[in-house]
Amino acid sequence: MTASGTVGALGEFALIDQVVARLPQGEHTLVGPGDDAAVLAAPGGRVVATTDLLVEGRHFRRDWSTALDVGHKAAAQNLVDVAAMGARPTALLVGLGVPPELPADWPLELADGLREECAQVGAAVVGGDVVRSDRVVVSVTALGDLDGWEPVLRGGARPGDVVAVAGRLGWAAAGLAVLSRGFRSPRALVDAHRRPEPPYPLGPAAARAGATSLIDVSDGLLADLGHVATASGVTIRLDSAAVPVASPLAETAAAFNLDPLTWVLTGGDDHALVATFPPDFWRPEGFVVIGEVGEPGEGPVLVDGRAYEAAAGYDHFA
């Protein structure tokens, strides 16, 4: 089902009805959309909660990304935060601000993207709100269950641990660079900017394998490992030769006369997972060792033994 006209012509409650109709509920939903609040089962007895915000013109552009893309991205960056605690995502709550002149099918396509991304982890959109706004704003709260396990925090890294990454690094930043120069290819990089592909299962897998710390790369590898180093009171030592640089990154960087490591080390929005493990522990398949944890006092993060000279990642107010 598609909607014709604009959001303003359709009206708030008809829009909500059409959005909700596209969102099936999961096994953990006891009360879904339609009441004052949702009710979820929490078999593990504890709920993991996180929230994030996407603002049109800051996090996405409608001439670069479809509503389906934005739905995938909004869900992904919240679901992976749950996975980065070692938990299983169960539900999303979505707040949506839209201009009245927005085509009415845009929020419906957004809902499709949310639903499709949630389906990858068995989660559901269980409620939310719609308001009038000068631009499109998407606010998402994700909830998850620890299934009886302890959460893996940023503050557990210990000297002697290895640092390992799972997922893509630098792809979204390279895609943004491509779009910013007026190009639409390489398509793989552009698509990576539009829709991240977090390695969701490897969050709980890392936790079960004995990870001492865990974080997703939202602002840049160096910036986010800096959070781990600060929280843990350690130095993170990275080996640049061990950090994966995919061929599309290397080829595009060469065309732009850039060093691809800049994207890999400082680019955000790929939502890879970075964990620290004791050196003699088994690590889940998909994790690549890129460094080690050292004693405090040198870092927080060193690349090939030296402090990185450029900005370590994205800062909204820098």
Number of C-alpha atoms within 10 A of each C-alpha: 7 9 16 11 12 16 22 16 15 16 12 15 10 12 20 18 12 17 17 20 13 16 20 14 19 18 11 19 20 12 16 21 20 13 9 10 13 17 15 18 14 17 12 13 10 15 19 20 18 16 17 15 16 18 14 15 11 9 14 20 15 13 6 15 17 17 21 23 23 25 26 24 28 26 31 25 27 24 32 31 30 29 32 32 26 32 30 25 26 27 28 26 20 23 16 19 18 22 16 19 12 16 18 21 20 20 25 24 21 23 26 20 24 29 24 19 24 24 13 12 17 17 28 27 28 26 22 20 12 17 13 15 12 11 14 20 23 21 19 24 21 26 25 25 26 22 16 11 14 13 20 24 20 23 17 18 30 23 17 15 22 26 27 23 24 24 21 22 29 29 27 26 24 28 26 21 19 21 17 11 10 9 13 16 13 16 13 16 24 23 20 21 28 26 25 23 21 24 19 26 16 26 31 22 17 29 26 15 16 16 28 21 28 31 28 30 31 21 21 29 28 25 23 23 27 22 16 27 27 19 15 22 20 24 25 32 26 25 15 17 12 12 18 18 19 14 10 16 25 16 14 20 19 12 9 13 9 14 13 22 19 18 24 26 25 23 26 27 28 31 30 27 28 28 32 30 27 20 12 9 12 12 23 15 10 12 17 19 21 18 23 22 23 23 16 16 9 15 21 23 28 20 18 13 14 12 14 14 7 8 14 21 20 16 10 6 4 5
